[in-house]
């Protein structure tokens, strides 16, 4: 509510790869076609800017878990559109993710590096491997629980370190870790509220509205 009271807008992008419009829509963002997921995200960002809901100085993008592919590759492929981004327990390294404890369960969704035909798509969807040196990235907040059983915390750690080393924008790249949290499920109300407060405070700060009032 604080976000809305300060003039904020929330937009939910039902990109290809989700099941919201049936199996064909899901298959259109699956393995070799996964790039449609973030291409749709970029198109949504451009649409919001075109209609005046946001500008590149007031637009942020956020994704969680497998949505880390969506948000990470949206930022690394169209950084000029965003003031900030939030990567929440995201899949950041699609090449190494398969080697994690839960990685094998995701092979049917993303593919395997052991399959030569599937490797190119995995490399394309890996945020970590698409971060370029000397590039002015937007501000980024990465969130992770140290006890995450689904996406290992090192994925956020690697992405944070890589972005910090590569970005030339001077904007912050922050890694928020919760020692008592996992993948979001099971978090207490206090943990959820604290995380939400940090997310929206970060976004208001990067959009120049941290001290403003409705």
SULBELHU-V798436 format. One record per helix or strand of 2 or more residues. SS is the DSSP state (alpha for helix, beta for strand). FROM is the first residue (numbers start at 1). TO is the last residue. If there is no record, write none. Layout:
ss/from/to
SS/FROM/TO
SS/FROM/TO
This chain:
ss/from/to
alpha/2/5
alpha/23/27
alpha/31/33
alpha/35/50
beta/60/64
alpha/67/77
alpha/79/81
beta/84/88
alpha/97/99
alpha/103/110
alpha/116/125
alpha/128/130
beta/139/145
alpha/154/166
beta/173/178
alpha/189/206
